[in-house]
Amino acid sequence: MNGLLKGEITLTVDIILGLILGEIIISLKLPDILLKRLIPFLERMNIPSVTGLAIALSTASSRAGAAVISSALENGKITERSAIWSVLMLPFPSYLRRWPSTFLLSLSMAGNAGIFFALSLIFRSTARFFIALFFLRRENHELSTNEHHEINFPRYSFKIASKIFKTLPVAWVFFALSYSLVPVLNDFFKNFFSGHDTFIPLSGWAVSAGSISHVSAALALAGGSMSSGELNTAQAVFALILGSGLGTATRILRQNAGYYFGLFPSGTACKMMIMNFATIIPLIMLNLIFAGLALLL
């Protein structure tokens, strides 16, 4: 209960500060000022300047970038679809900054299997970024070339105070649900994998179970299992990718649900959650296919 209360308080403070920061940035037209020299390039690329600034901010915090997108959407600077694709691009810069340490940790704990696992993670994150970029550019290209129809950008009438009262209760509910459900899902997956010994040994399923929530522990298990001869490199890679892929679903709920519904209207937040899953699951499956093919070689 204390953990839930602490999480709700942190969520509330982050959302309020984020909304205020986003409103200040948009009101002062900081995207146009700070990115003045880059705006012609962004326009040629069909990328809104506010998205460029949000991506830059997300290097430190993707939630700060999302707050800027939220204010831009409310003020009619971008369309809802542009906001959705922009938000899906935001985790990549901060992950790119953290990835070298992930790579070194994976290499030191699991050797070659760790290298392939770390490469699969950066592939997944990079591919999702460029998928979102593709659809963002297509959306803005359609807007810029549409000469026959009036384009109505969404404008939400409520100010920061009323927006906070509208979105915070929903954010609290979704955060509480994810806080309660994620441990249950993690335990379910761990119990499911703990008793299977099929195309990979039992130790491989243990690695998958660990990778759902504790990647470092899973890497240590994989390294130990390979050293003892229980797993080969292909089996260890498959187990790590499988567990990490399943853990991604719970991480999306835990890390994003509350903030999406706290920063954006409920309908937009729902679409963001759906597109988050829709863009990442095919990439997880692609990783698993390649890892599965390696098992057959």
Backbone torsions as a table, in degrees:
resi	resn	phi	psi	omega
1	MET	NA	-41.0	178.5
2	ASN	-62.6	-38.7	179.0
3	GLY	-64.2	-41.2	178.4
4	LEU	-64.0	-45.2	-179.7
5	LEU	-62.9	-43.3	178.1
6	LYS	-62.1	-41.6	178.8
7	GLY	-65.0	-40.5	178.9
8	GLU	-64.7	-40.0	178.9
9	ILE	-65.0	-45.1	178.0
10	THR	-61.1	-43.7	178.0
11	LEU	-58.8	-46.1	-178.2
12	THR	-61.6	-47.6	-179.6
13	VAL	-62.9	-44.0	-179.4
14	ASP	-62.8	-41.8	-178.4
15	ILE	-67.4	-45.9	-178.9
16	ILE	-62.9	-48.0	179.3
17	LEU	-64.1	-38.0	-180.0
18	GLY	-65.2	-43.0	179.0
19	LEU	-64.2	-41.9	178.6
20	ILE	-64.3	-45.7	179.2
21	LEU	-61.5	-45.2	180.0
22	GLY	-61.8	-41.2	-179.8
23	GLU	-65.4	-40.5	178.5
24	ILE	-63.1	-45.0	-178.0
25	ILE	-62.4	-43.6	-179.4
26	ILE	-72.0	-40.6	-178.9
27	SER	-63.3	-37.9	179.9
28	LEU	-84.0	1.0	-179.7
29	LYS	55.6	38.9	-178.4
30	LEU	-63.6	-34.1	177.3
31	PRO	-56.8	-42.7	-179.3
32	ASP	-70.7	-33.8	-178.3
33	ILE	-74.8	-50.0	-174.6
34	LEU	-72.0	-29.8	-176.9
35	LEU	-107.9	25.7	-174.6
36	LYS	-52.9	-45.1	-177.8
37	ARG	-74.7	-21.5	-178.3
38	LEU	-93.3	-13.8	-175.2
39	ILE	-57.1	-44.3	177.4
40	PRO	-57.8	-40.0	178.2
41	PHE	-66.3	-43.9	179.7
42	LEU	-62.9	-38.9	178.7
43	GLU	-64.8	-40.5	177.9
44	ARG	-64.8	-31.0	179.5
45	MET	-86.8	-0.1	-177.7
46	ASN	59.1	41.8	177.5
47	ILE	-116.2	123.4	177.9
48	PRO	-61.5	144.0	180.0
49	SER	-61.8	-32.4	179.7
50	VAL	-65.8	-33.1	176.1
51	THR	-67.3	-40.5	177.2
52	GLY	-59.6	-42.8	178.6
53	LEU	-68.0	-40.1	179.5
54	ALA	-62.3	-39.2	177.9
55	ILE	-64.9	-41.0	177.8
56	ALA	-62.8	-43.2	179.1
57	LEU	-65.7	-33.3	-175.8
58	SER	-70.2	-11.3	173.2
59	THR	-59.2	-36.4	176.7
60	ALA	-91.2	-41.0	-178.2
61	SER	-155.7	116.6	179.2
62	SER	-66.7	-24.3	179.0
63	ARG	-71.5	-34.0	175.3
64	ALA	-64.9	-41.3	176.3
65	GLY	-63.1	-39.9	178.9
66	ALA	-65.2	-35.2	177.9
67	ALA	-64.0	-38.4	177.2
68	VAL	-64.9	-43.2	177.7
69	ILE	-62.3	-40.0	179.4
70	SER	-60.2	-46.5	179.6
71	SER	-66.6	-37.8	178.2
72	ALA	-64.5	-39.1	177.9
73	LEU	-65.2	-44.5	-179.0
74	GLU	-63.6	-35.1	-177.9
75	ASN	-89.4	6.8	175.4
76	GLY	76.3	20.6	179.9
77	LYS	-80.1	-27.2	179.4
78	ILE	-139.3	162.1	177.9
79	THR	-83.4	168.8	179.8
80	GLU	-62.6	-43.9	-179.6
81	ARG	-64.3	-37.9	176.3
82	SER	-63.5	-39.0	178.7
83	ALA	-63.4	-42.2	-179.2
84	ILE	-63.0	-49.0	-179.0
85	TRP	-67.4	-34.8	178.6
86	SER	-63.3	-45.0	-178.8
87	VAL	-64.3	-36.0	179.2
88	LEU	-68.2	-19.2	178.3
89	MET	-83.2	-17.7	-168.3
90	LEU	-68.9	-33.9	-178.6
91	PRO	-67.0	-21.1	-172.5
92	PHE	-63.0	-47.6	-177.6
93	PRO	-59.4	-43.5	-179.5
94	SER	-69.2	-35.1	177.0
95	TYR	-68.0	-38.1	178.5
96	LEU	-61.2	-35.4	178.1
97	ARG	-69.7	-33.6	-178.3
98	ARG	-86.0	-19.1	-169.9
99	TRP	-60.9	-38.9	178.6
100	PRO	-54.8	-39.4	178.4
101	SER	-68.9	-35.7	175.5
102	THR	-63.5	-41.6	179.7
103	PHE	-62.7	-47.1	-179.0
104	LEU	-64.9	-40.0	177.6
105	LEU	-63.1	-44.6	-179.7
106	SER	-63.4	-41.9	179.8
107	LEU	-64.1	-44.6	-176.9
108	SER	-69.1	-31.5	-175.7
109	MET	-92.6	-34.1	-172.9
110	ALA	-127.9	9.7	174.8
111	GLY	59.8	-133.1	-178.0
112	ASN	-61.3	-36.9	177.8
113	ALA	-62.6	-39.4	178.1
114	GLY	-64.5	-37.1	178.0
115	ILE	-62.4	-49.6	-179.7
116	PHE	-63.4	-37.4	179.1
117	PHE	-64.8	-46.3	179.5
118	ALA	-63.4	-38.5	177.9
119	LEU	-65.7	-35.9	178.2
120	SER	-66.0	-35.0	179.2
121	LEU	-68.0	-45.0	-178.7
122	ILE	-70.2	-32.7	175.1
123	PHE	-61.3	-45.5	-178.0
124	ARG	-62.0	-45.8	-178.3
125	SER	-68.3	-42.7	-179.3
126	THR	-66.6	-44.2	-178.8
127	ALA	-62.6	-41.5	179.7
128	ARG	-65.0	-37.3	177.7
129	PHE	-60.0	-47.0	-176.7
130	PHE	-74.5	-27.8	173.0
131	ILE	-64.0	-48.1	178.1
132	ALA	-62.7	-39.9	178.5
133	LEU	-61.8	-41.4	179.5
134	PHE	-59.1	-48.5	-178.3
135	PHE	-71.7	-31.9	175.2
136	LEU	-64.1	-46.2	179.5
137	ARG	-64.3	-39.7	179.1
138	ARG	-64.8	-40.5	177.8
139	GLU	-61.2	-46.2	-177.3
140	ASN	-75.2	-27.8	174.2
141	HIS	-66.1	-42.1	178.0
142	GLU	-63.2	-37.9	179.1
143	LEU	-67.1	-41.5	-176.6
144	SER	-72.6	-24.8	-177.8
145	THR	-100.7	-2.7	-179.3
146	ASN	-81.6	99.4	-177.3
147	GLU	-101.9	-4.5	-172.5
148	HIS	-108.8	-11.1	-178.8
149	HIS	-130.0	141.1	176.8
150	GLU	-73.1	134.2	-178.6
151	ILE	-98.1	120.3	-179.1
152	ASN	-103.8	107.6	176.2
153	PHE	-77.4	144.5	-180.0
154	PRO	-67.7	138.1	176.0
155	ARG	-132.5	115.6	-179.8
156	TYR	-95.6	128.6	-169.1
157	SER	-77.7	-21.1	-173.9
158	PHE	-76.9	141.4	179.2
159	LYS	-82.2	-175.2	-174.2
160	ILE	-59.0	-47.7	-175.9
161	ALA	-60.5	-48.5	-179.4
162	SER	-69.2	-32.6	177.9
163	LYS	-64.7	-40.9	178.7
164	ILE	-60.6	-45.0	-179.3
165	PHE	-68.7	-27.3	179.1
166	LYS	-78.8	-41.0	-172.2
167	THR	-93.1	-31.5	-175.4
168	LEU	-60.6	-46.4	179.1
169	PRO	-57.1	-39.9	178.0
170	VAL	-65.5	-41.7	178.8
171	ALA	-62.2	-41.7	178.7
172	TRP	-60.1	-43.8	-178.6
173	VAL	-63.4	-47.7	-177.5
174	PHE	-68.2	-35.0	177.2
175	PHE	-65.8	-43.2	179.5
176	ALA	-63.2	-40.5	178.5
177	LEU	-63.7	-46.6	-179.6
178	SER	-66.9	-37.2	178.5
179	TYR	-62.2	-36.9	-179.1
180	SER	-81.1	-36.8	-173.2
181	LEU	-82.4	-35.0	-174.8
182	VAL	-58.6	-47.8	177.2
183	PRO	-60.2	-35.6	178.8
184	VAL	-64.9	-45.2	178.9
185	LEU	-63.6	-43.7	178.9
186	ASN	-60.4	-44.8	179.5
187	ASP	-64.5	-38.1	179.1
188	PHE	-61.3	-48.9	-179.0
189	PHE	-63.8	-41.1	-179.4
190	LYS	-63.7	-44.1	179.3
191	ASN	-66.6	-36.0	179.7
192	PHE	-63.8	-41.9	-176.1
193	PHE	-82.1	-18.4	-170.9
194	SER	-71.7	-18.5	-175.2
195	GLY	-117.4	23.7	-176.4
196	HIS	-111.9	140.8	177.7
197	ASP	-143.0	83.7	-174.6
198	THR	-116.8	-111.9	-176.7
199	PHE	-76.2	-9.8	167.1
200	ILE	-127.9	151.3	-178.0
201	PRO	-63.3	168.6	-179.7
202	LEU	-58.4	-35.2	179.4
203	SER	-64.2	-29.4	176.7
204	GLY	-66.5	-40.6	176.7
205	TRP	-66.3	-33.0	176.2
206	ALA	-64.5	-38.9	176.3
207	VAL	-63.2	-43.8	178.3
208	SER	-60.7	-43.8	179.7
209	ALA	-62.0	-41.4	179.4
210	GLY	-68.6	-33.7	-176.4
211	SER	-71.2	-16.0	179.8
212	ILE	-62.5	-39.7	-175.7
213	SER	-126.8	-25.1	-176.5
214	HIS	-129.8	91.5	-175.5
215	VAL	-64.2	-40.7	-178.8
216	SER	-62.7	-40.4	177.3
217	ALA	-65.0	-39.9	179.0
218	ALA	-65.1	-39.8	177.8
219	LEU	-63.8	-39.3	178.1
220	ALA	-65.1	-42.0	177.1
221	LEU	-63.0	-41.8	179.9
222	ALA	-64.1	-44.7	179.2
223	GLY	-61.9	-42.8	178.7
224	GLY	-66.1	-40.3	-179.5
225	SER	-67.5	-36.3	177.2
226	MET	-70.6	-38.0	179.2
227	SER	-63.9	-35.4	-179.6
228	SER	-84.5	-5.5	179.2
229	GLY	85.8	5.4	-179.9
230	GLU	-73.8	-30.4	179.4
231	LEU	-128.2	144.5	168.6
232	ASN	-95.0	178.5	-174.8
233	THR	-61.5	-44.7	-178.1
234	ALA	-62.8	-41.6	179.1
235	GLN	-65.0	-40.9	179.4
236	ALA	-64.8	-42.4	179.1
237	VAL	-62.6	-46.1	-180.0
238	PHE	-60.0	-44.5	-178.7
239	ALA	-63.1	-43.2	-180.0
240	LEU	-64.6	-43.9	-178.8
241	ILE	-67.9	-39.9	179.4
242	LEU	-61.5	-49.4	-179.7
243	GLY	-64.5	-42.0	179.7
244	SER	-64.8	-38.2	179.6
245	GLY	-64.3	-44.1	178.1
246	LEU	-67.3	-36.2	178.4
247	GLY	-67.0	-24.6	179.6
248	THR	-60.9	-39.2	180.0
249	ALA	-60.7	-44.4	179.5
250	THR	-70.6	-33.1	178.8
251	ARG	-68.9	-36.0	177.3
252	ILE	-61.2	-43.7	178.4
253	LEU	-64.8	-46.3	-174.4
254	ARG	-69.2	-43.1	-171.2
255	GLN	-89.9	-26.1	-170.5
256	ASN	-113.1	-32.0	-171.6
257	ALA	-54.7	-52.7	-177.4
258	GLY	-61.2	-41.2	-176.8
259	TYR	-73.6	-38.6	176.8
260	TYR	-58.3	-48.5	-176.4
261	PHE	-76.8	-15.6	175.8
262	GLY	-85.9	-26.0	-176.3
263	LEU	-102.3	-24.2	-173.3
264	PHE	-125.5	158.1	172.5
265	PRO	-56.3	150.5	-173.0
266	SER	-55.5	-42.8	-179.6
267	GLY	-61.9	-42.4	178.5
268	THR	-66.8	-42.1	-179.7
269	ALA	-62.1	-40.0	177.2
270	CYS	-60.9	-44.3	179.3
271	LYS	-63.5	-37.4	178.4
272	MET	-64.2	-42.4	178.8
273	MET	-63.3	-44.1	-179.2
274	ILE	-62.6	-46.3	-178.4
275	MET	-70.2	-28.3	175.4
276	ASN	-60.5	-49.1	177.5
277	PHE	-67.2	-42.2	-174.6
278	ALA	-64.8	-29.3	-179.3
279	THR	-89.7	-24.7	-175.5
280	ILE	-93.9	-32.8	-176.6
281	ILE	-62.7	-44.7	177.0
282	PRO	-59.6	-34.2	179.2
283	LEU	-71.1	-36.9	175.2
284	ILE	-63.1	-43.8	179.1
285	MET	-63.3	-38.3	178.3
286	LEU	-63.8	-43.0	176.0
287	ASN	-58.5	-43.5	-178.7
288	LEU	-66.7	-36.6	178.8
289	ILE	-62.1	-47.8	179.0
290	PHE	-63.4	-41.2	178.8
291	ALA	-66.4	-37.7	177.7
292	GLY	-66.2	-38.2	177.9
293	LEU	-63.4	-35.8	178.7
294	ALA	-63.7	-29.3	178.3
295	LEU	-66.8	-27.5	-176.3
296	LEU	-85.0	-14.1	-178.0
297	LEU	-78.6	NA	NA
